[in-house]
Amino acid sequence: MNPDDFTEPQRLALAYIVGGERQKTRDLKQRDSLGSLIEKLLANAPPDLSEKERAVLAHRVRREIETNRYPLAVHLASLKSAFAKLAPSDDPLKPPASLQRKTPC
């Protein structure tokens, strides 16, 4: 299986994350770049992502997973499996701070 062969739920979850970032940014050049990335993700063919696009996606997915208020949410499963395909050699994802065990002092 090619790492760029995302399942439909993975592609939709990635497009949702990128769409949220696109709405937040005021930089027109970055908005256009994110818009073309969304179009690639929503196309029926496997997305042909550049290394820069893969890095941007991996960063945004990592941030969404690590900072999500609901770490057991169903939509995070698609993001976690997509992240594994985007950045296979990257560090494993950390759970949010609220789920990490606190060691007694």
Summary of the structure (lengths in Angstrom):
residues: 105
radius of gyration: 14.7
end to end distance: 47.1
largest distance: 53.5
contacts: 246
relative contact order: 0.17
helix: 58%
strand: 0%
